[in-house]
Amino acid sequence: MNGSRITAVGHYQPAQVLTNEDLAGMVDTSDEWITSRVGIRTRHIAGADEPVDELAAHAAAKALAAAGQGPGDIDLVVVATSTAIDRSPNTAARVAARLGIPSPAAMDINVVCAGFTHALATAEHALRAGAATRALVVGADKMSDVTDWTDRTTCVLVGDGAGAAVVEACPPGDQPGIGPVLWGSVPEMGHAVRIEGTPPRFAQEGQSVYRWATTQLPPIARQVCERAGTAPEDLAAVVLHQANLRIIEPLAEKLGAVNAVVATDVAESGNTSAASIPLALSKLVERGKIETGDRVLLFGFGGNLSYAGQVVRCP
């Protein structure tokens, strides 16, 4: 019951880059239109032969290597995704098979854009309860599979990718590195962000989502900090779901994290749904923007109008 900590992170993006200029040749849009409205310049798109579990496995392998752990050290695999085509085997089991992880508990979590922070909390609870000792937590989505590439209001937003974290139980007496989660949803507004139909397609009510995110979420994000006993001005970094730069900037400003690095990976990666938070966090670590022990707010929000956040210590 001593809590847990993130010991390493990793990320992966497909090689193909789709620019705003490329999109301007596909739909009625322009670089100026896209950057002025959502702040995105490029995004990575997976090929037809790159399923979600492959993206997830690449990111997970990097996190394992960074942690100095092998497949046999993991007893829980949790993958957050909403774009897996197959129902069974689930994505977590396929990731475990790709990496050679023997007999783990393996589960998928679908909370769309808030998926990773929900998955991290689920793993943390299992470790705190003693049901597992070391977990692999992954956020991975292939949004290109559920996008209508003739709809300029949605196709300019999305990208593919994965991010992962190795999470382990803290030794007795050590300070926990993952704070309490605050999570919830607005189910009566679930229609505002959708991936539905046959074939499934991503759609959203952009103005409704923008108003909700910029007005309702800042006080919730502050409550996440309060639960962790951390003042916003003491945060070293803020990693919000990378939905749209025009949502990230006002939300971070209203939070009051005046000394924090604010992740803006959306500009180069687009909206990668459940992958966006671990992808952005891993890049901050890789580029030396934050240091071991720094306090970082992770806050996911979006599909189902769900949200979940926690303050973590940088690995």
CORBELLIN-V121323 format. One record per helix or strand. SS is the DSSP state (helix for helix, strand for strand). FROM is the first residue (numbers start at 0). TO is the last residue. If there is no record, write none. Layout:
BEGIN
ss=SS from=FROM to=TO
ss=SS from=FROM to=TO
END
This chain:
BEGIN
ss=strand from=3 to=11
ss=strand from=16 to=18
ss=helix from=19 to=23
ss=helix from=30 to=36
ss=strand from=41 to=43
ss=helix from=51 to=66
ss=helix from=70 to=72
ss=strand from=75 to=79
ss=helix from=90 to=98
ss=strand from=104 to=108
ss=helix from=111 to=127
ss=strand from=133 to=141
ss=helix from=142 to=145
ss=helix from=151 to=154
ss=strand from=157 to=157
ss=strand from=159 to=168
ss=strand from=177 to=177
ss=strand from=181 to=184
ss=helix from=186 to=191
ss=strand from=192 to=195
ss=strand from=200 to=203
ss=helix from=205 to=214
ss=helix from=216 to=227
ss=helix from=231 to=233
ss=strand from=236 to=239
ss=helix from=244 to=254
ss=strand from=260 to=261
ss=helix from=265 to=268
ss=strand from=270 to=270
ss=helix from=272 to=285
ss=strand from=294 to=301
ss=helix from=302 to=304
ss=strand from=305 to=312
END
